[in-house]
Amino acid sequence: MTNPRGLPELTLHVFEQDGGWHWGLTIARPHGNGKKVVAYSEETFRSESQARADGQRAVHAFEHDEGLRQSALA
């Protein structure tokens, strides 16, 4: 699925790993099954809400072609 600008629809995932919270952005693979990670957090967040807020910022940046900081690119 794509959005009106022709970009694939992003899915934000927020998860706990190694004692902290992280986020990842995925898109559906164009051919085949599953998802492809297109960006992720390298920073470890203290709470789920902090990770979600930063992940939503990344979604906004990705969808509005503002780019992501280099460390967030997968």
Contacts in CASP RR format, 6 or more apart in sequence:
PFRMAT RR
TARGET T0000
AUTHOR 0000-0000-0000
METHOD contacts of the structure
MODEL  1
MTNPRGLPELTLHVFEQDGGWHWGLTIARPHGNGKKVVAYSEETFRSESQ
ARADGQRAVHAFEHDEGLRQSALA
1 8 0 8 1.000
1 9 0 8 1.000
1 28 0 8 1.000
2 8 0 8 1.000
2 9 0 8 1.000
3 9 0 8 1.000
3 63 0 8 1.000
5 63 0 8 1.000
7 62 0 8 1.000
7 63 0 8 1.000
8 27 0 8 1.000
8 28 0 8 1.000
8 30 0 8 1.000
9 27 0 8 1.000
9 28 0 8 1.000
10 25 0 8 1.000
10 26 0 8 1.000
10 27 0 8 1.000
10 38 0 8 1.000
10 59 0 8 1.000
10 62 0 8 1.000
10 63 0 8 1.000
11 25 0 8 1.000
11 26 0 8 1.000
11 27 0 8 1.000
11 35 0 8 1.000
12 23 0 8 1.000
12 24 0 8 1.000
12 25 0 8 1.000
12 52 0 8 1.000
12 55 0 8 1.000
12 56 0 8 1.000
12 58 0 8 1.000
12 59 0 8 1.000
13 23 0 8 1.000
13 24 0 8 1.000
13 25 0 8 1.000
13 26 0 8 1.000
14 21 0 8 1.000
14 22 0 8 1.000
14 23 0 8 1.000
14 24 0 8 1.000
14 48 0 8 1.000
14 51 0 8 1.000
14 52 0 8 1.000
14 55 0 8 1.000
15 21 0 8 1.000
15 22 0 8 1.000
15 23 0 8 1.000
15 24 0 8 1.000
16 22 0 8 1.000
16 48 0 8 1.000
18 44 0 8 1.000
19 44 0 8 1.000
20 44 0 8 1.000
20 45 0 8 1.000
20 46 0 8 1.000
21 44 0 8 1.000
21 45 0 8 1.000
21 46 0 8 1.000
21 47 0 8 1.000
21 48 0 8 1.000
21 50 0 8 1.000
21 51 0 8 1.000
22 40 0 8 1.000
22 41 0 8 1.000
22 43 0 8 1.000
22 44 0 8 1.000
22 45 0 8 1.000
22 51 0 8 1.000
23 40 0 8 1.000
23 41 0 8 1.000
23 51 0 8 1.000
23 52 0 8 1.000
23 54 0 8 1.000
23 55 0 8 1.000
23 58 0 8 1.000
24 37 0 8 1.000
24 39 0 8 1.000
24 40 0 8 1.000
24 41 0 8 1.000
24 55 0 8 1.000
24 58 0 8 1.000
25 37 0 8 1.000
25 38 0 8 1.000
25 39 0 8 1.000
25 40 0 8 1.000
25 55 0 8 1.000
25 58 0 8 1.000
25 59 0 8 1.000
25 62 0 8 1.000
25 74 0 8 1.000
26 35 0 8 1.000
26 36 0 8 1.000
26 37 0 8 1.000
26 38 0 8 1.000
27 35 0 8 1.000
27 36 0 8 1.000
27 38 0 8 1.000
28 34 0 8 1.000
28 35 0 8 1.000
28 36 0 8 1.000
29 35 0 8 1.000
29 36 0 8 1.000
37 74 0 8 1.000
38 62 0 8 1.000
38 73 0 8 1.000
38 74 0 8 1.000
39 58 0 8 1.000
39 62 0 8 1.000
39 68 0 8 1.000
39 72 0 8 1.000
39 73 0 8 1.000
39 74 0 8 1.000
40 72 0 8 1.000
40 74 0 8 1.000
41 51 0 8 1.000
41 54 0 8 1.000
41 55 0 8 1.000
41 58 0 8 1.000
41 72 0 8 1.000
42 71 0 8 1.000
42 72 0 8 1.000
43 54 0 8 1.000
45 51 0 8 1.000
45 54 0 8 1.000
58 68 0 8 1.000
58 72 0 8 1.000
60 66 0 8 1.000
61 67 0 8 1.000
61 68 0 8 1.000
62 68 0 8 1.000
END
